[in-house]
Amino acid sequence: MKSSKEIKFFIFFIITMLIVLLPNDAYSMQKNEKIPKEVIIGGELLHLELNTNKVIIFGVSKDSLLKNYDLVESVSGDIVRKMFNQENVKIRSKQDLIQLLITMKEKDKIKLNLLRNDNLITVNLDKYQINPINLIDKIPYTATLTYINPNDYKFKSVGHNIDFYNNKTILNNKGEIYDSNIVSINKSAKKYVGNINGNKIPKSKGNIFKIDEYGVSGKVNLKSDLKEKKTYKVADEKDIKEGPAYVIMKHNQNEKNKRYKIKITKVNKNDNGNIESFNFKIIDKKLLKKYGGIVQGMSGSPIVQNKKIIGALSHVITTDTTNGVGVYIKVMMKG
């Protein structure tokens, strides 16, 4: 049996070792996650490929028996029974269905069991009525990298929830990210939100393992490229003030990060008095000339003030695209 003094010393020793070994992380008891004190700032344009829970039909003509946004649940019919000795086989990926089409003969029919507007329906088709081009199991998405944690190489991007076709269960929380270069810019106007068209660089930059109301989280692959990157301190609530700040962007890989001037116009707090977000206005003439205002694809762009990262670009104000909303960085990290 250990004495009281021995137990107290042991507890003191463990706490001391945790402090020594984890100097760059604050611990969030709410979400059971570490909040880093410093991060590598992002700004790079990303091409995201978000995996879906089901194969989606998209791009079909109006006279097709298939409809855009149909979700493929399973397949059935004689050909399925012959191949699998089962009445019904679940379709988990685009490739599952393509393999079936390859093995079908000209006269073969297949039954696609689909979810359409939350109703389960069955469509009987031959192999020529299903074009592989119209089968989607990855959804492309353009956004901006917010930060990378230098301790564990985890990243965060986007800065808001991702919802497709009013279906919150369509994504399965997994995917990949790639660097991207701008091909063209559809500029914003005062009440019109433009967008960035990017060209994906084929080499995967990292994997996505979570999608939540503050964007996507994952882990980067190219750890060696991060050693020389500058880190920024993570701002506390008391650090965020109304006034000048910068939004950081790097929309071509051969460029350096560019800092564009913004003005924090309002700091928003929740019912408990904690900061959740802030409003800002773009005042940088170069950004306004190039993009017209905030455009789709800028979501996730890091925002810094007094050499600290305070948040990420989350939303554009559609009545005036020079105005936007940023999510507070620690709120994003806890998400």
Secondary structure, DSSP 8 states (H G I E B T S, - for coil): ---HHHHHHHHHHHHHHHHHH-TTEEEETTTTEEEESEEEE--BEEEEEEEEEEEEE-S--TTSSS-TT-EEEEEESHHHHHHHSSSEEE--SHHHHHHHHHH--TT-EEEEEEEETTEEEEEEEEGGG--GGGEEEEEEEEEEEEEE-TTT-EEEEESS---BTTBTTSEEEEEEEEEEEEEEEE--BTTB--EEEEEEEEEEEEEEEEEETTEEEEEES-GGGGTT--EEEE--GGG--SEEEEEEEB-STTS--EEEEEEEEEEEE-TTS-EEEEEEEE--HHHHHHHSS--BT-TT-EEEETTEEEEEEEEE-TT-TTEEEEEEHHHHHH-
